[in-house]
Amino acid sequence: MLLLKLTVVPLFIAALSLAGRRWGSGVAGLLGGFPIVAGPIVVFVALEQGSQFGALTATAAISAIAALLVFGVAYCWASTRWSWPTALAYATGAWFFAAIGLEALPTSPAVAIAVAGLALALAPRALPPSESISTAVGSLTDLPYRMITGAMLTLAVTTAAASLGEVWSGLLAVFPIIGLVLAVFTHRAQGPYQVAHVYHGMVKGLYSFATFFLALAVLWPRIEFWSACAIAVGASIATQAVVQGLLRHNSKTQQHVHRL
């Protein structure tokens, strides 16, 4: 399990960085919204602590989407004024304040999905304007540092999470590991408005994130462990297909209106 913690996230960060290099930071942000980090963390916790514990952790992970987006909005605005260390400190502080507020909420899938839905609706309006660049600029010479940073953060979060109870396990599982790495390195290499582009993309991916954890929260106490995981993965993929279909439809509608 330690080997998985030290390899899964760094490899995904490498894939995200290459995707950003090829298709732009918006695509990297979209992929960063999938539960590739928090998903394995919550599964590890559930395997060690039991399905009921895992279901409560998954419920907290849904509401933690709000804290993740608070981090993103705070970092994006801070990056327009300050260098990355100050922006990171500001955004991390905002995340902790948001997490403390979420910890006080009832541990209910209905409450969690309402909080996450509100955050997903408001985040695109709260983010600063972004620059859309189809391909990234600069080199990937800092890729090993991105991967090492991701591995260290994953190990720290998973080590702390299991001893803090279901709610904080879920909240810490959604600590913005991918978002932090993407924000800092994008800020350093490409500037603040590309960071905003990353987070605009990430919002779209987080609908699949919410669906994945909602399925685990509902199914783990009711059916076999790995069957619930498989259904959750399928549901998250289906959700993203719907989201992308709606986005394409809206884009075509807007183009038609502009022609008129």
C-alpha positions, 0 to 999 in steps of 0.5 A, a space after each residue: 500500500 505504501 508503494 501505491 501511495 508513492 507511485 499512483 499520484 506522481 504518475 498521474 501528475 506526470 500524465 496531467 503535466 503531459 496533457 497540459 503540455 499537449 492540450 493546454 492547462 484547461 484539459 489538465 485542470 479537467 483531469 485534475 478534477 477526477 478522484 484520482 487522488 482522493 479516490 484511492 485515499 478513501 478506498 485505503 481508509 475504508 479497507 483499513 477501517 471498514 465499509 461503514 467508516 468508509 461511507 462516512 468518509 466518502 460523504 465528507 469527501 463530497 462536501 470537501 469539494 467546497 473547501 477544494 474550490 475555496 482553495 482554488 478561488 483563493 489561490 487564483 486571486 492571490 496569484 494575480 497580486 503575489 508570488 507563489 509562496 504567498 499565494 499558496 499560504 493564503 489559499 491553504 489558510 482559506 482551505 483550513 477555514 473552509 474545512 473547519 466550517 464543513 466539519 460542523 455540518 451533519 454527515 449526510 449525503 443529502 447535505 454533502 451533495 447540496 454543499 458541493 452543488 452550491 460550490 460548483 455553481 458559484 465557483 466559475 463566477 468567483 474565479 478570475 478571468 482566464 487565458 485560454 491557450 491550446 498548448 502550454 509553453 515552457 519545458 517540463 524540466 520541473 516534472 520530477 519536482 512536481 511528482 516528488 511534491 505530489 508523493 510527499 503530500 499524498 503520504 502526509 495526508 494519508 498518514 494523518 487522515 486515518 487517525 482523525 475520524 471519518 469526517 476529517 479523513 474525508 476532508 483531508 482526502 480531498 486536500 488539494 494535492 493535485 490542485 496545489 501542484 498544478 496551481 504552483 507550477 502553472 503559476 511559476 511557469 505560465 502566470 496567474 491567468 493560466 492558473 485560473 484556466 486550470 481551475 475553470 477546467 477543474 470545476 467541470 471534472 469535479 461533477 464526476 468527483 461528486 458522483 464517485 463519492 456519492 455512489 460509495 457513500 450510498 453503496 458501501 454499507 449495502 453491497 460488496 465492497 469492490 462492486 460498489 467501487 466499480 459502480 462508482 467508477 462507472 457512474 463518474 465516467 457517465 457523469 462526465 460524458 453528460 457534462 461534456 455533452 451539455 457543454 458542447 450543446 451550450 457551445 453550439 447554441 451560443 455560436 448559433 445565437 452569435 450568428 443571428 
